[in-house]
Structure formats: C-alpha cells, structure tokens
Amino acid sequence: MSWATGRSAPVRGRRRVYFPAMGAMAVSSVSVAARNLGAVIDDASRGPVHLTRRGRPVAAVIAVRDLDRLQRLAEDMTDILDAEAARHEMRETGVEPLLWERVRADLGLR
C-alpha cells in the first residue's frame, strides 16, 4: 500500500529508483511527502527518501543511524586527508616526525 494515496496502485509524485551502490530508494515530491510525513519517516528507516520540487532533487530524509554513520565516515575521511597532508608536508620540508614519548617528556607529562 502506498503512503502517498493509501492504494497499491502506482503513485504520481513518488517512485522507487535503483542506484547500484545504495539499492532502491523512495523518491517523492515535497508536497506529497509533507502530507504523509509519518510514513516518509517510516520509509527512511528502510532507506533514504529523496524529495523533489518540480522534478528536481532538493533534499533527503534519512534515518538517524544512517546520518550517524555518514558523520563518522566523514570524520574518518577528514583524519585520513589530514594525515596525508601532514606526510606530504613532511616530505616537502624534510621535517622528521616527533615521537610521542619525546613530546610527553618535553611537556612534563607521564
């Protein structure tokens, strides 16, 4: 049954689209989704719901667990890019990395 109309028939303004890396995801117009917010949130627990306005993608509704995972992955990627930049800078300048034990000793930490 469709949340957009309460019927099993195809629904104007909402469709399933397949993206190989992500599986099937719901696509809906903003106006249809607004009338059925609870159902849209339920759908988001199974996968992203992409919202369109005048046929153009404008937003997505995703489960909190998916957002948390994306944020952790983004933080990990930032750390990786920062480490790569530091290694590149050390190669360019010829500076050797400091050992943690040395830093702790210099700061008087145990």
C-alpha positions, 0 to 999 in steps of 0.5 A: 500500500502506498503512503502517498494515496493509501492504494497499491496502485502506482503513485504520481509524485513518488517512485522507487529508483535503483542506484547500484551502490545504495539499492532502491530508494523512495523518491517523492515530491515535497508536497506529497511527502509533507502530507504523509510525513509519518510514513516518509519517516517510516520509509527512511528507516528502510532507506533514504527518501529523496524529495523533489520540487518540480522534478528536481532533487532538493533534499533527503530524509534519512534515518538517524543511524544512517546520518550517524554513520555518514558523520563518522565516515566523514570524520574518518575521511577528514583524519585520513586527508589530514594525515596525508597532508601532514606526510606530504608536508613532511616530505616537502620540508624534510621535517622528521616526525616527533615521537610521542614519548619525546613530546610527553617528556618535553611537556612534563607529562607521564 
